[in-house]
Each structure stands twice: as C-alpha cells, then as structure tokens.
Amino acid sequence: MDYEATTIIQRELDPDEELLWAGRPKQGIVFRSGDIFFVPFSLLWGGFAIFWEIMAIKAVPVGMKKGELEVIIFPVFGIPFVAVGLYLIFGRFFVDAMRRKRTFYGLTNKRVIIVSGLFSKKVESLNIDGIRYISFTEKSNGYGTIAFGNKDALSSFYAGSAWPEARNDVPMFELIPNAKDVYYQIRNLQGNSA
C-alpha cells in the first residue's frame, strides 16, 4: 500500500473500520484515448490564436495618434484566446497531473473512500453494500479504472480532458496499479455483505 495514501485515508476511517487497501492514481503526465482528438484540436486552436495575436500586434501603429485607440482592441481581444490555446496545448496536462497528485483512494471492510481536491479537500464515501453497479477497465500494463456507477459512453474519452468539468461525476478509482486485485477485493466484499 502507498504510505501517503494510507496516512490520508486513515484520517477518514471510523473507529470500527479496517483499511484493506490504499492507493493513488498514476502520477505524472498521462496521455489518454481522448487526446487523439484533443491534441490536434488544441494545436489548431492555439496556433490560430497565436497567429491572430501576432498579426493584431503587427497592425498596431508605432506612433499612436488620437482616434487610433480602436486598433488596440484587436490585440487585447486575442489575449484570452491565446491563454485558452496554451491551456489546451500544455496546461490541461499539468492540471490533470496536479489533480491526480492530490487524489487518494481507500478500501475498507465497509466502504470505498476517495479523497481529492485541488484547492479544497473533498471526501467521497460509498458503502460497499450500496454499490449497485461497478465496472472495471484494465490496460496491458496493469493500471486500470474501477467505476462505481454507470459511466456514460464518452466518460473515458473525456477523462483528463481539457476541462475538468467535462469528466463524468461517477466516483472511481482512476488509473490505479494492480487494478484487477482491488476490483476482486471489492467484489469479494460485496459478496460477503449480501
């Protein structure tokens, strides 16, 4: 078990709970299936925005005279588009990595616990006997995702996408090592509680 995840999750335990597993999602920059679409889109968006901004700045006369203030509007107008473009090209990977760095998962004899949050702590807790639907996906490297609820068809496509709000709100253990073992542990607990 991951030491830091164990420490964080143990703070959330009830006195009669036993921690069976603690972990965290894969760390660092991660490329996902949705990046097949997002990378070319971000390069097109960002490239056009940067081109627009350069052309708008070149159009500003060196010695501005009274009445030429409207020429400044175009470069100023392009700044937000350049910022969004840079976020789409680079920033979203760092935001996703930071989000995963501050996410911790726990499995106890009674519930599933997810502690996360970029700017504030968020704790999600699901009773094992209350989980009606569980899905499991695994990559060839042993990392996988366990979702506790119905995911929509595009949730894995949007996971780690450009905007965190685009992610599906189904609680999940995302990109965990040895996911199959954790999945079987949860299934065994569900069988014992039935």
N, C-alpha and C positions, 0 to 999 in steps of 0.2 A: 504494500500500500504506500501511496505517496505521503510523505511525512507532513508537508504543509497542508495538504487536503485533509489528512486525518485530524490535525490540530484545529482547523477551521470547522470541520463538521462536528467534532466532539463538543464544541461550544453550543451546538443546536440540539443536542440529544436530551431526551427526557431521562429521569433517573433510572427507569427500568428498561431502557433501550440498550441494545448491544450493537456496536458498529461492526458490520461484516466486511465491508469494502469501502474504500475512499479513493478517489482519483480525480483527475482533471483532464480536460480536453488536450489534444495535441497542441504543442506550443509552437510559436513562430509563425512565419508567413505560410499560408496554405492556399493552394490553388484548388478550385472545385469545378465540378462539371459546368456550372453556370458561367464560369469565366470564358468558355468558348464563345458566348455571346457578349459578356460584359467587357472583355479586353478590347476587341475590335471597336465596339460602341464607344468606349471611353477614349480610345485613341482618335476616333473620328471627331467626337465632341470636343475633346481637349485641343486637338490640332486646329480645328476650325476656330475655336475661341481664341487661341493664341495668335493665329493668323489675323483674325479680326482686330485684336488689340494692337498688334504691330502696325497694321495699316491705319488704324484710327490715330495712333500716336504720331505716325509719319505725316498725317494730314493736318496736324496742329501747326499753325504758322509759328515761326521763331519769335517774331516781334508782334505780340497780340495788340490789336487796336480796339478801341471802343466799338461794340457791336459785333465782335467776333467771339463772344463768350460761348455761343451755341456750339462751336467747334469742339470745345472741351467735353461736351456731353457724351460724344461717342466713345472716347477712351474710358471715361468714368462708367458708362453703361456696360462696357465689356468686362470690367473687373470681376463682377460676380460670376460671369460665365467662365472666365479663366480659373477662378477659385474652384468652381464645381468641377471643371475639367481636370484640374490637378488632383482633386479629391478622388474622382473616378479612376484616374490612372494609377495613383500611388496611395493616397490617403486611406482608401477603404481597406486595403490590406493591413495597414497598421492599426486601424480602429478595430478590425476583426481580431487581430492578434492580441491587442490590449484587452478586448472583451474576454477572450478565452483565457488570458493570463489571470484574470480576476474571477474565474469561474471554477467552482469546486463541487464535486459530486460525492454523495454518500448513500450507502445502502445499509439499512439496519434490519433487525428482525421484525420491525413493524412498518417501516416506511422508506420511501425514496426522498432524498433531500438534495436540493440544488441551491447553492449559494452563489450569487452573481452580482454584477453591477459595476458600471464604470465610475459613476460619481456618487452613488449611494448603494448601500447593501440591500439586496433583495433575496429573500429566502422563500423558496417554493418547497412544499411538502405534500407528498401524496401517500396515503395509506396503501399498503400493499394489497389489502383485500378490497380496496376501492378502485383499483386499476382494472378497467374492463377491456381495454384494448392496448396491446403492446406490439410494436413492430421492431424489427432488427435488420440492419444492413451492415455488411462487412466488406472491407476491401481485402485485397490479397495480402497486404502487409499486417493484417490482424487488427487494424484500427477499425472501429465501427461506431454506429449510432443506434441507440435504443430510444425509441419514441414512445411516450406514454399517452396515447390518444391517437385519433385519426388525423393523419397529415394530409394536406391537400396535394394534388398531383405535382405542383411546382415547388413544394417546400424544400426539397433537396437542391433544386435548381437555384432558389433564392437564398439558401443558407450562406451566410457570409457575404451577401450581396452588397451592392453599392450603398444601400440604405438599411440600417439595422431594423427599421420598422417593417421592411418587406419580408422579414423572416416570419415563419409560421410560429404562432404562440403556443404550440403543443410543447409541454415540458419534455426535455430529452437529455440523455447523456450523449453528448455530441463528440465524435472523433476520439473515443477512449481506446487505450491499448487493451488487448485481450478482451474485446467486447463480448465475444461468444461466452466466455466464462461468467461474466457478470450477468448476461442475459439468462443463462441457465440457473444461476443463483436466484434471480428474481422469479423465474418460472417455478423453481422448487418451493420458494416461499409462498407463492400463490397457491400451489397445490397443497401445501401444509395448512394454509389458512382456510381452505374450502371445506 
